[in-house]
Amino acid sequence: MEIVNRRPRKRGLSARDREVLEIEREFGASPEVWPRKAAEAHHRLGLTPNGYTLVLRGLVDDPQAHAAAPDVIDELRRLRDLKS
């Protein structure tokens, strides 16, 4: 059985969601920057690397996230699709 990360519908993105998108914008999606990006997520948000990844995965298919940061979400979707 496939586990799907479903986020409850809400109005607008949370401050945490917006900050995760900003971290992605600042650091990019290159695997080489993952350690620095994970450290920044922990510093700013108190997220573990796994927690950061879970939040990010939830945002990739969120229309509100795409509306807020289409460049970031489009790049994340492109990379996800390459792995499929």
C-alpha positions as CSV (number, residue, x, y, z in Angstrom):
1,M,0.0,0.0,0.0
2,E,1.3,3.4,-0.9
3,I,1.5,6.0,1.8
4,V,0.5,9.5,0.7
5,N,1.4,12.6,2.6
6,R,-1.8,14.5,2.8
7,R,-2.0,17.9,4.3
8,P,-5.3,19.2,5.6
9,R,-6.8,22.0,3.5
10,K,-6.3,25.4,5.0
11,R,-6.3,29.0,3.9
12,G,-2.9,30.1,2.8
13,L,0.5,28.7,3.6
14,S,1.8,28.6,7.1
15,A,4.8,30.6,8.1
16,R,6.7,27.4,8.3
17,D,5.7,26.5,4.7
18,R,6.7,29.9,3.4
19,E,10.1,29.6,5.2
20,V,10.7,26.1,3.7
21,L,10.0,27.6,0.2
22,E,12.4,30.4,1.0
23,I,15.1,28.0,2.0
24,E,14.6,26.0,-1.2
25,R,14.8,29.3,-3.2
26,E,18.0,30.3,-1.4
27,F,19.9,27.0,-1.6
28,G,18.4,25.3,-4.7
29,A,17.9,21.6,-5.2
30,S,21.4,20.4,-5.8
31,P,22.3,17.4,-3.6
32,E,25.6,19.0,-2.8
33,V,23.9,21.7,-0.7
34,W,21.7,19.3,1.3
35,P,23.8,19.4,4.5
36,R,23.8,23.2,4.6
37,K,20.1,23.3,3.7
38,A,19.2,20.8,6.4
39,A,21.3,22.8,8.9
40,E,19.5,26.0,7.9
41,A,16.1,24.4,8.3
42,H,17.0,23.2,11.8
43,H,18.4,26.7,12.7
44,R,15.4,28.6,11.4
45,L,12.6,26.2,12.0
46,G,13.8,23.5,14.4
47,L,13.1,20.8,11.8
48,T,15.1,17.6,11.6
49,P,16.3,16.7,8.1
50,N,13.5,14.1,7.9
51,G,10.9,16.7,9.0
52,Y,12.1,19.2,6.4
53,T,11.8,16.5,3.7
54,L,8.3,15.7,4.8
55,V,7.2,19.3,4.8
56,L,8.8,19.8,1.4
57,R,7.1,16.7,-0.1
58,G,3.8,18.0,1.1
59,L,4.4,21.3,-0.6
60,V,5.4,20.0,-4.0
61,D,1.8,19.2,-5.1
62,D,0.1,22.0,-3.1
63,P,-1.5,24.6,-5.4
64,Q,-1.0,27.3,-2.8
65,A,2.7,26.6,-2.7
66,H,2.9,26.7,-6.4
67,A,1.1,30.0,-6.5
68,A,3.5,31.4,-3.8
69,A,6.7,30.1,-5.4
70,P,6.1,28.7,-8.9
71,D,9.8,28.7,-9.7
72,V,10.7,26.6,-6.7
73,I,7.8,24.2,-7.0
74,D,8.3,23.7,-10.8
75,E,12.0,22.8,-10.2
76,L,11.1,20.4,-7.4
77,R,8.5,18.8,-9.6
78,R,10.9,18.5,-12.5
79,L,13.5,16.8,-10.3
80,R,10.9,14.5,-8.8
81,D,9.7,13.5,-12.3
82,L,13.3,12.7,-13.4
83,K,13.6,10.2,-10.5
84,S,10.3,8.5,-11.5
